[in-house]
Amino acid sequence: MQLRKASKQAAKLRIGFSGTSGSGKTMGALRVAYGMIGDWDKIAVIDTENGSGELYANQTYKDELGGDFTIGEYNYLGLNSFSPETYIEAITTCEKAGMQLIIIDSITHEWEAILAIHAAIGGKNSYTDWGAVTPRHDRFKHQLLQSPCHIFTTVRRKQDYEINKADGKTTIQKVGLKEETRGGW
């Protein structure tokens, strides 16, 4: 252990962009990333959306005030497997390549993979089966938190519902949007 003076420069940002499909999560993450880093060569996108993370490169867009802005040529790493270990490997690859900021677009697929792994266990007690799955998800979270890079994540949101029972009737009520990842993310 080493005690030292606190330094704001030592902190790395962890920012999540959350929204429905098409709401601008990736674009927003890219714009903020460039605003922070100022060099597209030091920004990487880890893409789980079958190539959609490349669609923005070298394109000019209109901003909210009608002005132009350009998304440059950033680094890209496409995933076709969504296990926590694959995400960890992708993050490590970006770190070794000297990236300063990594955008993971999206973490929803990691959570869906965790749910599939849990379902495949098929044990007698679904609750205790999480003991075999949670450590894998926790290693992914730990990689994000301990990375020497700034990390931005995107996560999908979907409509959430609540089932209510009153006076012998069951009603289903929309209660807003819910992130498609583990609670408490």
C-alpha positions as CSV (number, residue, x, y, z in Angstrom):
1,M,0.0,0.0,0.0
2,Q,1.1,3.5,-0.7
3,L,-0.5,6.7,0.7
4,R,-0.3,9.7,-1.6
5,K,-2.0,13.0,-2.2
6,A,-5.3,12.8,-4.0
7,S,-5.3,13.9,-7.6
8,K,-8.3,14.7,-9.8
9,Q,-6.2,13.6,-12.8
10,A,-6.0,10.1,-11.4
11,A,-9.8,9.5,-11.6
12,K,-11.2,7.9,-14.7
13,L,-14.8,8.5,-15.7
14,R,-17.4,5.8,-15.9
15,I,-20.5,7.1,-17.7
16,G,-23.6,5.2,-18.8
17,F,-25.8,6.2,-21.7
18,S,-29.2,4.7,-21.5
19,G,-32.2,4.9,-23.8
20,T,-34.5,3.1,-26.2
21,S,-33.3,1.9,-29.6
22,G,-32.6,4.9,-31.8
23,S,-32.5,7.4,-29.0
24,G,-28.9,8.5,-29.7
25,K,-26.9,6.6,-27.1
26,T,-24.0,5.8,-29.4
27,M,-23.9,9.2,-31.0
28,G,-24.1,10.9,-27.6
29,A,-21.3,8.7,-26.3
30,L,-19.1,9.5,-29.3
31,R,-19.7,13.2,-29.1
32,V,-18.9,13.3,-25.4
33,A,-15.8,11.1,-25.9
34,Y,-14.3,13.4,-28.5
35,G,-15.1,16.4,-26.4
36,M,-13.1,14.9,-23.6
37,I,-10.2,13.3,-25.5
38,G,-10.0,15.5,-28.6
39,D,-8.3,12.7,-30.6
40,W,-10.3,10.0,-32.5
41,D,-7.2,7.8,-32.5
42,K,-7.5,7.4,-28.7
43,I,-11.2,6.4,-28.7
44,A,-12.4,2.8,-29.2
45,V,-15.9,1.4,-29.7
46,I,-16.6,-2.1,-28.6
47,D,-19.7,-3.0,-30.7
48,T,-22.3,-5.7,-30.0
49,E,-24.8,-4.4,-32.6
50,N,-23.6,-6.3,-35.7
51,G,-21.5,-3.4,-37.1
52,S,-23.8,-0.5,-36.2
53,G,-21.0,1.0,-34.2
54,E,-19.1,1.8,-37.4
55,L,-22.0,3.7,-39.0
56,Y,-21.0,7.0,-37.5
57,A,-17.3,7.1,-38.6
58,N,-16.3,9.8,-41.0
59,Q,-19.8,11.3,-41.1
60,T,-20.9,14.9,-40.8
61,Y,-24.1,15.7,-38.9
62,K,-26.2,18.7,-37.9
63,D,-26.3,19.6,-34.2
64,E,-29.3,20.8,-32.2
65,L,-28.6,24.4,-33.3
66,G,-28.2,23.6,-37.0
67,G,-24.4,23.7,-37.0
68,D,-22.2,20.9,-38.4
69,F,-20.1,18.4,-36.4
70,T,-18.1,15.5,-37.7
71,I,-17.6,12.1,-36.1
72,G,-14.0,11.1,-37.1
73,E,-12.3,7.8,-37.6
74,Y,-12.3,6.1,-34.2
75,N,-11.1,2.6,-33.4
76,Y,-13.6,-0.3,-33.7
77,L,-13.8,-3.8,-32.2
78,G,-16.9,-5.9,-33.1
79,L,-18.0,-8.7,-30.9
80,N,-20.1,-11.7,-31.9
81,S,-19.9,-13.5,-28.5
82,F,-21.3,-11.7,-25.5
83,S,-20.0,-13.7,-22.5
84,P,-18.5,-11.6,-19.7
85,E,-15.1,-13.1,-20.6
86,T,-15.4,-11.8,-24.2
87,Y,-16.1,-8.3,-23.0
88,I,-13.1,-8.5,-20.6
89,E,-10.9,-9.6,-23.5
90,A,-12.1,-6.7,-25.7
91,I,-11.5,-4.1,-22.9
92,T,-8.0,-5.5,-22.4
93,T,-7.3,-5.4,-26.1
94,C,-8.3,-1.7,-26.2
95,E,-6.2,-1.0,-23.1
96,K,-3.1,-2.6,-24.6
97,A,-3.6,-0.6,-27.8
98,G,-3.3,2.6,-25.8
99,M,-6.9,3.8,-25.9
100,Q,-7.8,6.6,-23.5
101,L,-11.5,6.1,-23.7
102,I,-13.6,3.0,-24.5
103,I,-17.2,3.0,-25.5
104,I,-19.0,-0.3,-24.9
105,D,-22.1,-0.4,-27.1
106,S,-23.9,-2.1,-25.4
107,I,-23.7,-3.9,-22.1
108,T,-27.3,-5.2,-22.6
109,H,-25.9,-8.2,-24.5
110,E,-23.6,-9.2,-21.6
111,W,-26.6,-9.3,-19.3
112,E,-28.6,-11.3,-21.8
113,A,-25.7,-13.8,-22.0
114,I,-25.6,-14.0,-18.2
115,L,-29.3,-14.7,-18.1
116,A,-28.8,-17.4,-20.8
117,I,-26.0,-19.0,-18.8
118,H,-28.1,-19.0,-15.7
119,A,-31.0,-20.6,-17.5
120,A,-28.8,-23.3,-18.9
121,I,-27.6,-24.3,-15.5
122,G,-31.1,-25.7,-14.8
123,G,-30.5,-26.5,-11.2
124,K,-33.1,-27.3,-8.6
125,N,-32.9,-23.9,-7.1
126,S,-32.8,-20.9,-9.5
127,Y,-31.8,-18.6,-6.6
128,T,-28.7,-20.6,-5.6
129,D,-27.7,-21.1,-9.3
130,W,-26.8,-17.4,-9.3
131,G,-23.8,-18.4,-7.2
132,A,-22.2,-19.9,-10.3
133,V,-23.1,-17.0,-12.5
134,T,-22.7,-13.8,-10.5
135,P,-18.9,-14.1,-10.2
136,R,-18.6,-14.0,-14.0
137,H,-20.7,-10.8,-14.2
138,D,-18.7,-9.4,-11.2
139,R,-15.4,-9.9,-13.0
140,F,-16.8,-7.9,-16.0
141,K,-17.9,-5.1,-13.7
142,H,-14.5,-5.2,-11.9
143,Q,-12.7,-4.9,-15.3
144,L,-14.7,-1.7,-16.1
145,L,-14.0,-0.2,-12.7
146,Q,-10.3,-1.0,-12.6
147,S,-9.5,0.0,-16.2
148,P,-6.9,2.7,-16.7
149,C,-9.2,4.1,-19.5
150,H,-12.3,6.2,-19.3
151,I,-15.2,3.8,-19.9
152,F,-18.6,4.8,-21.4
153,T,-21.3,2.1,-21.6
154,T,-24.6,2.1,-23.5
155,V,-27.6,0.1,-22.3
156,R,-31.0,-0.4,-23.8
157,R,-34.2,0.6,-22.1
158,K,-37.5,-1.2,-22.5
159,Q,-41.1,-0.7,-21.3
160,D,-41.5,-2.0,-17.7
161,Y,-44.8,-3.3,-16.4
162,E,-46.3,-3.9,-12.9
163,I,-48.9,-6.5,-12.2
164,N,-51.5,-5.4,-9.6
165,K,-54.2,-7.4,-8.0
166,A,-57.1,-5.7,-6.2
167,D,-60.7,-6.7,-5.6
168,G,-60.2,-10.0,-7.4
169,K,-59.0,-8.3,-10.6
170,T,-55.5,-8.3,-12.1
171,T,-54.4,-5.3,-14.0
172,I,-51.2,-4.6,-15.9
173,Q,-49.8,-1.1,-15.6
174,K,-47.0,0.6,-17.5
175,V,-44.5,2.0,-15.0
176,G,-41.9,3.6,-17.3
177,L,-38.7,2.4,-18.9
178,K,-36.3,-0.1,-17.3
179,E,-32.6,-0.7,-18.2
180,E,-31.9,-4.1,-19.7
181,T,-29.1,-5.0,-17.4
182,R,-28.7,-6.2,-13.8
183,G,-30.4,-4.0,-11.2
184,G,-28.1,-1.6,-9.4
185,W,-25.8,-1.2,-12.4
